[in-house]
Amino acid sequence: MEWEDFKLSISGIDLKGIDSEYTLSTRNLVLQFNAQGAHLNKWWVMTPVDWSCPCCKRRKSEIVRLNKNNYLTCQLHEHHDHMKEVVKSIFEELSTKRHVIVADELSEKFAIKASFALSAYDNTIICFDCNKADADAKRLVKCHKFFSFSPKEISEFLCASPNSEHKIDSVKAVEVWQRVEPIFMMRLKLAQQLAEIAAEKKDWYQPSERTAKQTERIAKWFFKMNGISEFTEFEPEKLLYNTEPFRGAKNSWRIKKAPIFSKTPTDNDIAHLSAVRGRYWNRYDQEWTCPCCSRNKRSCVRSSKKNQWVMEIKKVPLFYQGGVIGKNDEVAMCMDCVDSAINLGREVSKMLSLSFEFPSSVVTLQELSQVIIARPHSKHSFKNEAIEVLLLSICKRN
């Protein structure tokens, strides 16, 4: 298909996940605003039709507006922290003032790499009005030339309207700057220290001849060249080796006794878990108990291989229900019970040489709870004799 034919073919539709000057939504916006055409940039094209700005929350149809040439402005920008420029400029200034230049290319690379740790936010795509509002607010509050507001901070002082340039609440902009200025000044001090380390060639950066990323990129090219990628785009390497060569006996998951941990989490351990890894902890209230093992939230917290306190609560979509395998309301259980349901189902699968979409679908919640020995802050132990009897019963009904 020629490019002109392709453009014609997409004129009546929208593309999935991306945008275009030639597709339906853009053409409709041009008609709606009686515009001469649309002026897009790459970030507009690289975001979906229903994208909304993380600062002002406006959708694309609310961001566009006519420019002086009667074209519809469809512009998004990559908003970034300026710490890279800060460290690099201080590094160059310090290095060039030395009587003998000791810094080299690796010193500069160290300075640039280290600067990312000082950034207050990730590079983020925002609308052109929000990007301009950042610049206007910086002039208004008379802040440091290398400072930039984060997307979240920009949202605090915006007065946004559809298809119009933003207005700035000057009082709130000053409040935001006063709040973040002490932290920014601390970051500047750290930038000075890192630049000094680099300028004096006291850095510790040692480049690799080939990085892991480069190795992966080259391998992906060869996967494609050898035809492996035709089978799957995602992790094609897993087709070329056995990912589980040592699976052990089908009952090894329950025969091998998990250690009991005598250590218990402190209140501060729980507070840290909630703040740093609290995805599951914070989702459920303090009264929650696992419907399978009856442990409360705190008792489900245990140490991981990295010796960090962890706690996961996941939903099981399917249990066996009175002789009928059918979907039920998802049951939220602790991860140890979820693992037990899956492992029990896999053992049944091996015994019967059958495959189950949901391994938990072979057992009822009540049956599972009766063969588990729950222990606080540790993985479960199991009633193996009871499991042997249960397995025979499960096999008969399947």
C-alpha positions in Angstrom: 0.0 0.0 0.0 1.3 3.4 -1.0 1.5 6.1 1.7 -1.2 8.2 0.1 -3.5 5.2 0.0 -2.7 4.6 3.7 -3.6 8.2 4.6 -6.8 7.9 2.8 -7.6 4.6 4.6 -7.3 6.2 8.0 -9.2 9.3 7.2 -12.4 7.9 8.7 -11.0 6.3 11.8 -8.7 7.0 14.8 -5.5 5.0 15.3 -5.1 3.0 18.5 -2.7 4.5 21.1 -1.4 7.2 18.8 -2.7 10.3 16.9 -2.4 11.8 13.4 -3.1 14.8 11.4 -4.9 12.7 8.9 -7.3 10.7 11.1 -10.9 11.3 12.1 -10.6 13.2 15.4 -8.1 15.7 14.1 -10.1 16.3 10.9 -13.2 16.9 13.0 -11.4 19.4 15.2 -10.2 21.3 12.2 -13.8 21.5 10.9 -15.1 22.4 14.4 -12.8 25.4 14.7 -13.0 26.3 11.0 -9.2 26.1 10.8 -7.0 26.1 7.8 -5.4 22.9 9.0 -3.7 21.4 12.1 -0.1 22.0 13.4 1.0 18.9 15.2 4.3 17.9 16.8 5.8 14.5 17.6 4.5 14.3 21.2 0.9 14.9 20.0 1.3 12.1 17.5 2.9 9.8 20.1 0.0 10.1 22.5 -3.6 8.6 22.1 -6.6 10.6 21.0 -8.1 10.5 24.5 -4.8 11.7 26.2 -5.2 14.2 29.0 -2.6 16.6 30.4 -1.3 15.5 33.8 -1.2 19.1 34.9 -4.4 20.7 33.8 -6.3 17.5 33.1 -7.6 18.9 29.8 -8.2 16.4 26.9 -6.8 17.1 23.5 -10.1 18.5 22.2 -9.8 21.1 25.1 -6.1 21.9 24.5 -6.3 22.8 20.8 -6.8 26.4 19.8 -6.3 28.6 16.7 -3.0 30.3 16.1 -2.4 33.6 14.2 -2.2 31.7 10.9 -5.7 30.1 11.5 -4.1 26.7 12.1 -5.1 24.5 15.0 -2.3 24.3 17.5 -1.8 20.7 18.6 1.3 20.8 20.6 2.6 18.8 23.6 6.1 19.3 25.2 8.5 17.2 27.2 8.8 18.9 30.5 12.0 18.2 32.4 14.0 19.1 35.5 17.2 21.1 34.8 19.6 19.4 37.2 21.5 17.9 34.3 22.3 21.5 33.1 23.1 22.6 36.6 25.7 19.9 37.3 27.2 20.1 33.9 27.6 23.9 34.0 29.1 23.9 37.5 31.4 21.0 36.4 32.7 23.0 33.3 33.2 26.1 35.4 35.2 24.3 38.1 37.2 22.3 35.6 38.2 25.3 33.4 39.4 27.3 36.5 42.0 24.6 37.4 45.6 25.3 36.6 45.9 21.7 35.3 42.8 20.1 33.7 42.4 16.6 35.2 38.8 15.9 34.1 38.1 13.9 31.0 35.1 12.5 29.0 34.3 9.9 31.7 34.3 12.7 34.4 31.6 14.5 32.4 29.6 11.3 32.0 29.8 10.8 35.7 28.5 14.3 36.3 25.6 13.8 33.9 24.7 10.3 35.4 24.8 11.6 38.9 22.6 14.6 38.1 19.6 12.3 37.5 19.5 11.4 41.2 19.0 15.1 41.9 16.0 15.5 39.6 12.7 16.3 41.3 10.6 14.5 38.7 10.8 12.4 35.6 10.6 13.9 32.1 6.9 14.2 31.5 4.7 15.1 28.5 2.5 18.1 29.2 0.4 20.4 27.1 2.0 23.6 25.6 0.0 25.9 27.8 1.2 24.1 31.0 4.8 24.3 29.7 4.4 28.0 29.1 2.7 28.4 32.6 5.8 26.9 34.2 8.0 29.6 32.5 5.6 32.4 33.3 5.3 31.3 37.0 9.1 31.2 37.3 9.4 34.8 36.1 6.6 35.8 38.5 8.1 34.3 41.6 11.7 35.3 40.6 13.1 31.9 41.3 16.5 30.4 40.4 17.1 30.3 36.6 17.6 26.5 36.7 14.5 25.7 38.7 11.4 24.3 37.1 8.1 23.4 38.7 7.1 19.7 38.6 3.8 18.7 36.8 2.1 18.3 40.2 3.3 21.8 41.4 2.2 23.4 38.1 -1.3 22.0 38.6 -1.5 23.8 42.0 -1.4 27.4 40.6 -3.2 26.9 37.2 -6.5 28.5 36.3 -7.3 26.4 33.2 -10.1 26.9 30.6 -10.9 24.9 27.5 -9.1 26.0 24.3 -7.6 29.0 26.1 -4.2 30.0 27.5 -3.8 29.3 31.2 -4.0 32.0 33.8 -1.8 31.8 36.9 -2.9 32.3 40.5 0.1 34.4 41.6 -0.5 33.9 45.3 -0.5 30.1 45.0 2.6 30.2 42.7 4.5 32.1 45.4 3.3 29.7 48.0 4.5 26.7 46.0 7.9 28.3 45.4 8.4 29.2 49.1 7.5 25.6 50.0 10.0 23.9 47.5 12.8 26.5 47.6 14.6 25.0 50.7 14.7 21.6 49.0 15.9 23.1 45.7 18.7 24.9 47.5 19.7 21.6 49.1 19.8 20.0 45.7 22.0 22.8 44.4 24.5 22.1 47.2 24.6 18.4 46.2 25.0 19.4 42.6 28.0 21.5 43.6 29.6 18.6 45.5 29.1 16.2 42.6 30.5 18.7 40.1 33.5 19.2 42.3 34.1 15.4 42.5 33.9 15.2 38.7 36.1 18.3 38.0 38.8 16.9 40.4 38.7 13.4 38.7 37.7 11.8 42.0 34.6 10.1 40.4 34.0 6.3 40.5 32.3 5.8 37.1 33.7 2.8 35.2 32.1 2.2 31.8 31.5 -1.3 30.5 32.8 -2.4 27.1 29.2 -3.6 26.5 26.3 -2.8 28.8 23.5 -5.2 29.6 21.1 -3.0 27.6 23.4 -3.1 24.6 23.6 -6.9 24.8 19.8 -7.1 25.0 19.3 -4.8 22.0 21.7 -6.8 19.9 20.1 -10.1 20.9 16.7 -8.8 20.0 18.0 -8.0 16.5 19.3 -11.5 16.1 16.0 -13.0 17.5 14.3 -11.1 14.7 16.9 -12.2 12.1 16.6 -15.8 13.1 12.8 -15.7 12.9 12.2 -16.3 16.7 10.3 -13.0 17.1 7.7 -14.3 14.7 6.4 -16.6 17.4 6.3 -13.9 20.1 7.4 -10.3 20.4 7.6 -10.6 24.2 10.5 -12.4 25.8 11.3 -14.5 22.7 14.5 -15.8 24.5 12.2 -17.9 26.7 11.4 -20.1 23.7 15.0 -21.2 23.4 15.6 -22.7 26.9 13.7 -24.5 29.6 12.9 -21.8 32.2 12.2 -24.4 35.0 14.7 -27.3 34.6 14.5 -28.4 38.2 10.8 -28.5 39.1 11.2 -31.3 41.6 8.5 -33.8 42.7 4.9 -32.7 42.2 4.4 -32.6 46.0 7.6 -30.7 46.8 5.7 -27.5 47.4 4.2 -29.0 50.6 6.6 -31.7 51.7 9.5 -29.3 52.2 9.0 -27.5 55.5 9.2 -23.7 55.3 11.3 -22.1 58.1 9.5 -20.4 61.0 10.7 -16.9 61.6 10.8 -15.9 65.2 11.4 -12.2 64.3 8.3 -10.1 64.2 7.8 -6.7 62.6 7.9 -3.6 64.8 5.4 -0.7 64.5 8.1 1.2 62.5 8.6 -1.8 60.2 4.8 -1.7 59.5 4.8 2.0 59.0 7.8 1.7 56.6 6.0 -1.1 54.7 2.9 1.0 54.4 4.8 4.0 53.1 7.2 2.3 50.7 5.7 -1.0 49.7 2.1 -0.4 50.8 0.2 -1.3 47.6 -1.6 -4.2 49.3 -1.4 -3.1 52.9 -3.1 0.2 52.3 -5.9 -1.3 50.1 -7.5 -3.2 52.9 -8.6 -1.9 56.3 -7.3 -3.0 59.7 -10.1 -5.4 60.3 -9.2 -7.5 57.2 -8.4 -11.2 57.8 -7.5 -13.8 55.2 -10.7 -15.8 54.5 -8.6 -19.0 54.1 -6.0 -19.0 56.9 -7.8 -16.4 59.2 -4.5 -14.5 59.7 -4.9 -10.7 60.2 -3.0 -8.2 58.1 -0.1 -7.9 60.5 0.3 -11.7 60.8 0.5 -12.0 57.0 3.6 -9.7 57.0 6.7 -11.8 56.6 10.3 -11.4 55.6 11.3 -11.8 51.9 14.5 -13.3 50.4 16.0 -9.7 50.6 15.1 -9.6 54.3 12.5 -6.9 53.8 9.1 -7.1 55.3 6.5 -7.8 52.6 2.7 -8.4 52.5 0.6 -9.2 49.5 -3.1 -9.8 49.2 -4.3 -11.1 45.8 -7.7 -12.1 44.5 -8.4 -15.7 43.4 -10.9 -15.6 40.5 -12.1 -19.2 40.7 -12.8 -21.9 43.3 -14.6 -25.2 43.0 -18.2 -24.7 43.9 -20.4 -27.7 44.9 -19.7 -29.9 41.9 -19.9 -27.0 39.5 -16.8 -25.1 38.2 -18.0 -21.6 37.7 -16.9 -18.1 38.2 -17.4 -16.7 41.6 -16.8 -13.3 43.3 -13.0 -12.9 43.5 -11.8 -13.9 46.9 -9.0 -11.7 48.4 -6.5 -13.9 50.2 -3.0 -13.6 51.5 -0.3 -14.5 49.0 0.6 -17.7 51.0 -2.9 -19.0 50.6 -3.0 -18.0 46.9 0.2 -19.9 46.3 -1.2 -22.9 48.2 -4.3 -23.0 46.0 -2.2 -22.7 42.8 0.3 -25.4 43.8 -2.5 -27.8 44.9 -4.2 -27.3 41.5 -0.9 -27.9 39.7 -0.4 -31.2 41.6 -3.9 -32.3 40.6 -3.1 -31.3 37.0 0.0 -33.5 36.9 -1.8 -36.4 38.5 -4.6 -36.3 35.9 -2.5 -35.1 33.0 -5.0 -32.3 32.5 -4.6 -28.6 32.1 -6.7 -26.1 34.1 -6.9 -22.4 33.2 -7.3 -21.6 36.9 -5.5 -24.2 39.1 -7.5 -23.0 42.1 -10.7 -24.2 40.3 -10.1 -27.8 41.5 -10.5 -27.1 45.2 -13.0 -25.3 47.4 -12.0 -22.5 49.8 -13.1 -24.6 52.8 -11.1 -27.7 51.6 -8.0 -25.5 51.2 -8.4 -23.9 54.6 -8.6 -27.3 56.3 -5.2 -28.5 55.0 -3.2 -25.3 55.8 -1.3 -24.8 59.0 -1.1 -21.0 59.3 1.9 -19.4 61.1 2.4 -15.7 61.8 5.1 -13.9 59.8 6.0 -17.2 58.0 5.0 -19.2 55.0 2.3 -21.9 55.6 3.0 -25.5 56.7 0.6 -28.2 55.5 -1.3 -31.3 56.8 0.2 -33.7 54.2 -1.9 -36.7 55.2 -5.1 -34.7 54.9 -3.9 -33.4 51.5 -3.3 -37.0 50.2 -6.9 -37.8 51.1 -8.1 -34.6 49.5 -6.2 -35.2 46.3 -8.0 -38.6 45.8 -11.3 -36.9 46.4 -10.5 -34.1 43.9 -9.3 -36.6 41.3 -12.5 -38.6 41.5 -14.7 -35.6 40.9 -12.6 -34.4 37.9 
